[in-house]
């Protein structure tokens, strides 16, 4: 005999955020996205370099 579990509907969580907090989070997100793009291009540059040369220090 199996036990049936009652499933509850998902709960919704409401939060309040100020405009300045939202702007700050967006700015941080943009900075992180730019850093990811910079690091990706840096890695792509290392993959293209011949293996016998030394990578330039940044």
MARGUMAR-188101 format. One record per residue (C-alpha): residue in three letters; x, y, z. Coordinates in Angstrom, 3 decimals, decimal comma, padded with zeros to 6 digits. Layout:
<pts>
r | x | y | z
ALA | X | Y | Z $
...
</pts>
This chain:
<pts>
r | x | y | z
UNK | 000,000 | 000,000 | 000,000 $
UNK | 001,494 | 003,361 | -000,974 $
UNK | 001,062 | 006,584 | 000,909 $
UNK | -000,307 | 009,513 | -001,041 $
UNK | 001,270 | 012,882 | -000,416 $
UNK | -000,746 | 016,020 | -000,630 $
UNK | 001,008 | 018,494 | -002,882 $
UNK | 000,749 | 022,135 | -002,010 $
UNK | 000,551 | 024,833 | -004,647 $
UNK | 003,753 | 026,898 | -004,978 $
UNK | 003,931 | 029,877 | -002,689 $
UNK | 004,619 | 033,371 | -003,989 $
UNK | 007,158 | 035,489 | -002,155 $
UNK | 006,759 | 039,239 | -002,399 $
UNK | 009,679 | 041,528 | -001,644 $
UNK | 010,081 | 045,266 | -001,661 $
UNK | 013,132 | 046,925 | -003,145 $
UNK | 013,905 | 050,604 | -003,370 $
UNK | 014,709 | 052,217 | -006,709 $
UNK | 018,253 | 053,036 | -005,627 $
UNK | 018,814 | 049,422 | -004,560 $
UNK | 017,511 | 048,190 | -007,904 $
UNK | 019,763 | 050,630 | -009,774 $
UNK | 022,759 | 049,463 | -007,737 $
UNK | 021,983 | 045,799 | -008,463 $
UNK | 021,649 | 046,546 | -012,172 $
UNK | 024,973 | 048,400 | -012,153 $
UNK | 026,672 | 045,486 | -010,378 $
UNK | 025,154 | 043,056 | -012,886 $
UNK | 026,440 | 045,152 | -015,790 $
UNK | 029,934 | 045,299 | -014,269 $
UNK | 029,966 | 041,535 | -013,767 $
UNK | 028,793 | 040,921 | -017,326 $
UNK | 031,582 | 043,159 | -018,642 $
UNK | 034,123 | 041,296 | -016,502 $
UNK | 032,867 | 037,950 | -017,833 $
UNK | 033,202 | 039,219 | -021,414 $
UNK | 036,736 | 040,490 | -020,691 $
UNK | 037,768 | 037,177 | -019,165 $
UNK | 036,244 | 035,216 | -022,047 $
UNK | 038,137 | 037,254 | -024,600 $
UNK | 041,322 | 036,849 | -022,538 $
UNK | 040,840 | 033,073 | -022,505 $
UNK | 040,124 | 033,053 | -026,240 $
UNK | 043,372 | 034,957 | -026,764 $
UNK | 045,280 | 032,366 | -024,746 $
UNK | 043,747 | 029,531 | -026,760 $
UNK | 044,867 | 031,163 | -030,005 $
UNK | 048,465 | 031,748 | -028,816 $
UNK | 051,073 | 029,138 | -029,705 $
UNK | 051,886 | 026,991 | -026,684 $
UNK | 055,627 | 027,787 | -026,712 $
UNK | 055,221 | 031,536 | -026,080 $
UNK | 054,762 | 033,149 | -022,698 $
UNK | 051,410 | 034,904 | -022,126 $
UNK | 051,589 | 038,635 | -021,459 $
UNK | 050,923 | 039,715 | -017,900 $
UNK | 047,844 | 041,888 | -017,501 $
</pts>
